[in-house]
Amino acid sequence: MKKSSIYLEELRNNEHLRFFVSRLIFLRKKKEWSQVMLSKEAGFSLNKVNEIENFTVMPTLDTICKLAQALDSDVGELFPKK
């Protein structure tokens, strides 16, 4: 099923998701990892990591935890501080 452009626009405009994705990419690149390497370490398909980084899916809490663990980070590092 194709995602509607309205849904995708809402994802891209979500402030917390934008911050999460920017931190995810920053931490991935800090380790000098490609999306392929992150997907292998987290136990996901490359497609899933690509979809998250391109705002086409909203990651679940389980997915966020696995990504943080793969990056040797705390989940809190992926979200804005108050």
VEXSE-866286 format. One record per residue (C-alpha): residue in three letters; x, y, z; residue number from 0. Coordinates in steps of 0.05 Angstrom, whole numbers, always signed. Layout:
VEXSE-866286
<firo res="Ala" c1="X" c2="Y" c3="Z" n="NUM"/>
...
This chain:
VEXSE-866286
<firo res="Met" c1="+0" c2="+0" c3="+0" n="0"/>
<firo res="Lys" c1="+28" c2="+67" c3="-21" n="1"/>
<firo res="Lys" c1="+34" c2="+120" c3="+34" n="2"/>
<firo res="Ser" c1="-3" c2="+184" c3="+20" n="3"/>
<firo res="Ser" c1="+36" c2="+247" c3="+8" n="4"/>
<firo res="Ile" c1="-2" c2="+280" c3="+66" n="5"/>
<firo res="Tyr" c1="+22" c2="+227" c3="+115" n="6"/>
<firo res="Leu" c1="+94" c2="+233" c3="+90" n="7"/>
<firo res="Glu" c1="+91" c2="+309" c3="+96" n="8"/>
<firo res="Glu" c1="+66" c2="+302" c3="+168" n="9"/>
<firo res="Leu" c1="+125" c2="+257" c3="+184" n="10"/>
<firo res="Arg" c1="+174" c2="+306" c3="+154" n="11"/>
<firo res="Asn" c1="+143" c2="+363" c3="+193" n="12"/>
<firo res="Asn" c1="+146" c2="+326" c3="+260" n="13"/>
<firo res="Glu" c1="+197" c2="+365" c3="+301" n="14"/>
<firo res="His" c1="+216" c2="+306" c3="+345" n="15"/>
<firo res="Leu" c1="+223" c2="+258" c3="+287" n="16"/>
<firo res="Arg" c1="+267" c2="+308" c3="+249" n="17"/>
<firo res="Phe" c1="+312" c2="+315" c3="+310" n="18"/>
<firo res="Phe" c1="+314" c2="+239" c3="+319" n="19"/>
<firo res="Val" c1="+333" c2="+227" c3="+247" n="20"/>
<firo res="Ser" c1="+387" c2="+282" c3="+248" n="21"/>
<firo res="Arg" c1="+417" c2="+251" c3="+311" n="22"/>
<firo res="Leu" c1="+413" c2="+181" c3="+282" n="23"/>
<firo res="Ile" c1="+450" c2="+203" c3="+220" n="24"/>
<firo res="Phe" c1="+501" c2="+243" c3="+261" n="25"/>
<firo res="Leu" c1="+516" c2="+183" c3="+307" n="26"/>
<firo res="Arg" c1="+519" c2="+135" c3="+248" n="27"/>
<firo res="Lys" c1="+568" c2="+179" c3="+211" n="28"/>
<firo res="Lys" c1="+609" c2="+191" c3="+274" n="29"/>
<firo res="Lys" c1="+622" c2="+116" c3="+275" n="30"/>
<firo res="Glu" c1="+637" c2="+122" c3="+200" n="31"/>
<firo res="Trp" c1="+582" c2="+72" c3="+185" n="32"/>
<firo res="Ser" c1="+540" c2="+67" c3="+123" n="33"/>
<firo res="Gln" c1="+466" c2="+52" c3="+126" n="34"/>
<firo res="Val" c1="+485" c2="-20" c3="+109" n="35"/>
<firo res="Met" c1="+530" c2="-25" c3="+169" n="36"/>
<firo res="Leu" c1="+478" c2="+4" c3="+216" n="37"/>
<firo res="Ser" c1="+424" c2="-42" c3="+189" n="38"/>
<firo res="Lys" c1="+468" c2="-103" c3="+201" n="39"/>
<firo res="Glu" c1="+487" c2="-81" c3="+272" n="40"/>
<firo res="Ala" c1="+414" c2="-66" c3="+290" n="41"/>
<firo res="Gly" c1="+388" c2="-129" c3="+256" n="42"/>
<firo res="Phe" c1="+344" c2="-92" c3="+206" n="43"/>
<firo res="Ser" c1="+340" c2="-91" c3="+131" n="44"/>
<firo res="Leu" c1="+375" c2="-35" c3="+94" n="45"/>
<firo res="Asn" c1="+307" c2="-14" c3="+69" n="46"/>
<firo res="Lys" c1="+282" c2="-2" c3="+140" n="47"/>
<firo res="Val" c1="+341" c2="+43" c3="+158" n="48"/>
<firo res="Asn" c1="+333" c2="+80" c3="+93" n="49"/>
<firo res="Glu" c1="+259" c2="+91" c3="+105" n="50"/>
<firo res="Ile" c1="+272" c2="+118" c3="+174" n="51"/>
<firo res="Glu" c1="+326" c2="+166" c3="+151" n="52"/>
<firo res="Asn" c1="+282" c2="+189" c3="+93" n="53"/>
<firo res="Phe" c1="+220" c2="+201" c3="+136" n="54"/>
<firo res="Thr" c1="+177" c2="+149" c3="+102" n="55"/>
<firo res="Val" c1="+162" c2="+109" c3="+166" n="56"/>
<firo res="Met" c1="+153" c2="+126" c3="+239" n="57"/>
<firo res="Pro" c1="+200" c2="+81" c3="+279" n="58"/>
<firo res="Thr" c1="+172" c2="+41" c3="+337" n="59"/>
<firo res="Leu" c1="+200" c2="+46" c3="+407" n="60"/>
<firo res="Asp" c1="+231" c2="-23" c3="+397" n="61"/>
<firo res="Thr" c1="+265" c2="+0" c3="+333" n="62"/>
<firo res="Ile" c1="+291" c2="+63" c3="+367" n="63"/>
<firo res="Cys" c1="+320" c2="+21" c3="+424" n="64"/>
<firo res="Lys" c1="+354" c2="-26" c3="+376" n="65"/>
<firo res="Leu" c1="+384" c2="+31" c3="+336" n="66"/>
<firo res="Ala" c1="+410" c2="+64" c3="+399" n="67"/>
<firo res="Gln" c1="+440" c2="-1" c3="+423" n="68"/>
<firo res="Ala" c1="+473" c2="-13" c3="+356" n="69"/>
<firo res="Leu" c1="+503" c2="+56" c3="+359" n="70"/>
<firo res="Asp" c1="+527" c2="+46" c3="+431" n="71"/>
<firo res="Ser" c1="+483" c2="+104" c3="+452" n="72"/>
<firo res="Asp" c1="+429" c2="+117" c3="+502" n="73"/>
<firo res="Val" c1="+359" c2="+127" c3="+474" n="74"/>
<firo res="Gly" c1="+360" c2="+196" c3="+504" n="75"/>
<firo res="Glu" c1="+417" c2="+217" c3="+459" n="76"/>
<firo res="Leu" c1="+369" c2="+210" c3="+400" n="77"/>
<firo res="Phe" c1="+319" c2="+261" c3="+426" n="78"/>
<firo res="Pro" c1="+320" c2="+335" c3="+444" n="79"/>
<firo res="Lys" c1="+335" c2="+356" c3="+516" n="80"/>
<firo res="Lys" c1="+283" c2="+399" c3="+550" n="81"/>
